[in-house]
Amino acid sequence: MADEQETFLSHLVELRDRLIRVLIAIGIAFVPLAFYARELYSLLAAPLLATLPAGGQMIATDVVGVFLVPMKVALTVAFLIVLPYVLYQVWAFVAPGLYAHEKKLAMPLLAASVILFFIGMAFAYFAFFPMVFGFMSQFAPEGVAWMTDIEKYFSFVLTMFLAFGVTFEVPVIVIVLVKIGVVDVVKLREWRPYVIVGAFVVGAVFTPPDVISQFMMAVPLWLLYELGIVLASVIVRPTPEAVGVSDYRPPSDEEMNRELDRAEQASQDQKS
């Protein structure tokens, strides 16, 4: 019992140390970025500012919002910069409890998760935002000054970044589910119609209420699901149940000995 408590406390100490390292890394990245917080927010707001009508601008309804919001942007960028290091600390904490074959698969999946998350954010920034903001600017009625508060804009953009970042993680999620045996590739193919419907439901929930936004999230979600199926079928070796042999069972030792005896008897008969 004492050994278990000692092990538990050692894990807590290790977790605390790794959290401290992560916070220090974020702080080191944040300090220089804080001097460019205004420029970072301008870069973040560029997709919206490009679609505003002539003379349009963003507003700040909070007294300290003009200071806090750019600082939040700088802190978010700092976290994204050190995200690989954060995931490395997570990996170093859980790796001792993994088997060798799990470690071999975990590292590539971890790297793929970071890359896919950044790709999802880039898709939102360069494709989703210009399309949606352009549609909204065209839809605004005559005489309506379309402006938004910088805090609300930051909240909206951060939500979309997270939504598209998680959406682009679908291939990794599919591979993990197949690898740990929760589902097989055949079943994933059977679920395809339900996934397509679910993708549009997710798009309707997490994006603005227009058809363009829903399609721009639902279609990548579906295509990434298909990509996950292809990669899972290549990476994960299918079990007999996955290929439709539901009554398969390995032969017992007695059956194998019986077959060997038959083969030996047949060989002696041929010699005689």
C-alpha positions in Angstrom: 0.0 0.0 0.0 2.8 2.4 0.9 4.6 1.6 -2.4 1.4 2.4 -4.3 1.0 5.7 -2.6 4.7 6.5 -3.2 4.2 5.7 -6.9 1.1 7.8 -7.1 2.9 10.8 -5.5 5.8 10.4 -7.8 3.5 10.6 -10.8 1.9 13.7 -9.4 5.3 15.3 -8.9 6.3 14.4 -12.5 2.9 15.8 -13.8 3.5 19.0 -11.9 7.0 19.4 -13.2 5.9 18.9 -16.8 3.0 21.4 -16.4 5.5 23.9 -15.1 7.8 23.3 -18.1 4.8 23.9 -20.4 3.8 27.1 -18.7 7.4 28.4 -18.9 7.6 27.5 -22.6 4.4 29.4 -23.3 5.6 32.4 -21.3 8.9 32.5 -23.2 7.1 32.5 -26.5 4.5 35.0 -25.3 6.9 37.7 -24.1 8.3 38.7 -27.6 4.9 38.2 -29.2 3.3 40.7 -26.7 5.2 43.5 -28.4 3.5 42.6 -31.7 0.0 42.0 -30.3 -1.6 44.7 -32.4 -0.1 43.4 -35.6 -1.1 39.9 -34.7 -4.7 41.0 -34.2 -4.7 42.9 -37.5 -3.5 39.8 -39.2 -6.2 37.7 -37.6 -8.9 40.3 -38.6 -7.6 40.6 -42.2 -10.3 38.2 -43.7 -13.1 40.3 -42.2 -11.5 43.7 -42.9 -11.1 42.7 -46.5 -14.8 42.2 -47.0 -16.2 45.2 -45.0 -17.7 47.9 -47.2 -15.8 51.1 -47.7 -15.3 53.0 -44.5 -16.3 49.9 -42.4 -14.3 49.1 -39.3 -14.3 47.0 -36.2 -15.3 48.4 -32.8 -14.5 47.8 -29.1 -17.3 48.2 -26.6 -15.2 47.3 -23.6 -12.9 49.9 -22.1 -9.9 47.5 -21.8 -10.8 45.4 -24.8 -8.4 47.2 -27.1 -5.6 45.9 -24.8 -6.8 42.5 -23.6 -8.0 41.1 -26.9 -4.7 41.6 -28.8 -3.0 40.1 -25.8 -5.3 37.1 -25.9 -4.3 36.7 -29.6 -0.6 36.8 -28.7 -1.1 34.2 -26.0 -3.0 32.0 -28.4 -0.2 32.2 -31.0 2.3 31.5 -28.3 0.5 28.3 -27.3 0.3 27.2 -30.9 4.0 27.7 -31.3 4.8 25.5 -28.4 2.1 23.0 -29.1 4.6 20.4 -30.3 6.5 20.8 -27.1 3.3 20.5 -25.1 2.4 17.2 -26.8 6.0 16.0 -26.3 5.5 16.5 -22.6 2.3 14.6 -22.7 4.0 11.9 -24.6 6.9 11.7 -22.2 4.4 11.4 -19.3 2.4 8.5 -20.7 5.1 6.7 -22.7 6.5 4.6 -19.8 3.1 2.9 -19.5 2.8 1.9 -23.2 4.0 -1.2 -24.9 6.7 -1.1 -27.6 4.2 -1.6 -30.5 2.0 1.2 -29.1 5.0 3.6 -28.9 5.8 2.9 -32.5 2.3 3.9 -33.6 1.8 6.7 -31.1 4.6 9.0 -32.3 3.5 9.1 -35.9 -0.1 9.7 -34.9 1.0 12.4 -32.5 3.0 14.2 -35.2 0.1 13.7 -37.7 -2.3 15.2 -35.1 -0.3 18.4 -34.9 0.1 18.8 -38.6 -3.6 18.1 -39.3 -4.7 20.5 -36.6 -2.6 23.3 -38.2 -4.0 22.4 -41.7 -7.5 22.7 -40.3 -6.8 26.1 -38.9 -5.2 27.2 -42.2 -8.3 25.9 -44.1 -10.5 28.0 -41.9 -8.4 31.2 -42.3 -7.7 31.0 -46.0 -10.8 29.4 -47.3 -13.7 29.4 -44.8 -13.4 33.0 -43.5 -13.1 34.8 -46.8 -16.1 32.8 -48.2 -18.3 33.3 -45.2 -17.5 36.9 -44.6 -17.9 37.7 -48.3 -21.3 36.1 -48.2 -22.3 38.0 -45.1 -21.2 41.3 -46.6 -23.3 40.7 -49.7 -26.3 39.7 -47.6 -26.3 42.7 -45.3 -29.3 45.0 -46.1 -28.9 48.5 -47.5 -28.3 51.1 -44.9 -27.0 48.6 -42.3 -23.5 49.3 -41.0 -22.0 45.9 -40.7 -19.4 46.1 -37.9 -18.5 43.7 -35.1 -16.9 43.9 -31.7 -13.2 42.8 -31.6 -13.9 40.5 -28.6 -16.8 38.8 -30.4 -14.8 38.4 -33.5 -11.9 36.8 -31.6 -14.3 34.4 -29.9 -15.9 33.5 -33.2 -12.5 32.9 -34.9 -11.2 30.9 -32.0 -14.3 28.7 -32.1 -13.9 28.1 -35.8 -10.2 27.3 -35.5 -11.0 24.7 -32.8 -13.9 23.3 -34.9 -11.9 22.9 -38.1 -8.8 21.8 -36.2 -10.7 18.9 -34.5 -12.5 18.2 -37.8 -9.2 17.6 -39.5 -8.2 15.1 -36.8 -10.8 12.6 -38.1 -8.3 10.4 -39.9 -6.2 10.0 -36.7 -9.4 9.2 -34.7 -10.5 6.6 -37.2 -7.1 4.9 -37.2 -7.0 4.8 -33.4 -10.5 3.3 -33.1 -9.6 0.6 -35.6 -6.2 -0.1 -34.0 -7.6 -0.6 -30.5 -10.4 -2.8 -31.8 -13.4 -0.6 -31.1 -14.5 -0.9 -34.7 -13.3 -2.5 -37.9 -12.9 -1.1 -41.4 -15.9 -3.0 -42.8 -18.2 -1.5 -40.1 -16.8 2.0 -40.9 -17.7 1.5 -44.5 -21.2 0.4 -43.5 -21.6 3.6 -41.4 -20.8 5.9 -44.4 -24.4 7.1 -45.0 -24.8 8.0 -41.3 -21.5 9.7 -41.2 -22.4 11.9 -44.2 -25.7 12.9 -42.5 -23.8 13.5 -39.2 -21.2 15.6 -41.0 -23.9 18.0 -42.1 -25.5 18.1 -38.7 -22.1 19.0 -37.2 -21.7 21.7 -39.8 -25.1 23.1 -39.0 -24.3 23.2 -35.3 -20.8 24.7 -35.3 -20.9 27.1 -38.3 -23.0 30.1 -39.0 -26.6 29.4 -40.2 -25.9 29.4 -44.0 -25.5 26.6 -46.5 -22.0 27.6 -47.6 -20.6 27.4 -44.1 -22.3 24.0 -43.5 -20.9 22.6 -46.8 -17.4 23.9 -46.1 -17.3 21.9 -42.8 -19.4 18.9 -43.8 -17.6 18.0 -47.0 -14.0 18.0 -45.6 -15.3 16.1 -42.6 -16.7 13.4 -44.9 -13.7 13.3 -47.1 -11.3 13.0 -44.1 -13.5 10.1 -42.8 -12.9 8.4 -46.1 -9.2 9.1 -45.9 -9.2 7.6 -42.4 -10.8 4.4 -43.7 -8.2 4.1 -46.4 -5.3 4.7 -44.1 -6.7 2.4 -41.4 -7.1 -0.5 -44.0 -3.4 0.0 -44.9 -1.9 0.5 -41.4 -4.0 -1.9 -39.4 -4.0 -5.5 -40.4 -7.6 -6.8 -40.6 -8.7 -9.5 -38.3 -10.7 -12.6 -39.6 -13.9 -11.0 -38.3 -13.2 -7.8 -40.2 -13.1 -9.7 -43.5 -16.4 -11.5 -42.8 -15.2 -14.8 -41.3 -17.2 -14.5 -38.1 -16.9 -18.3 -37.2 -13.1 -18.4 -37.5 -11.2 -19.8 -34.6 -7.5 -20.9 -34.4 -7.0 -24.7 -34.5 -6.3 -26.4 -31.2 -3.2 -28.4 -30.4 -5.1 -31.6 -30.6 -6.4 -30.8 -34.1 -2.9 -29.8 -35.3 -1.4 -33.1 -34.0 -4.2 -35.0 -35.7 -3.4 -33.3 -39.0 0.3 -34.0 -38.6 -0.4 -37.7 -38.0 -2.6 -37.8 -41.1 0.1 -36.2 -43.2 2.8 -38.6 -41.8 0.5 -41.6 -42.5 -0.2 -40.4 -46.0 3.6 -40.0 -46.6 4.3 -43.5 -45.4 1.5 -44.9 -47.6 3.0 -43.2 -50.7 6.5 -44.7 -49.9 5.0 -48.2 -49.5 
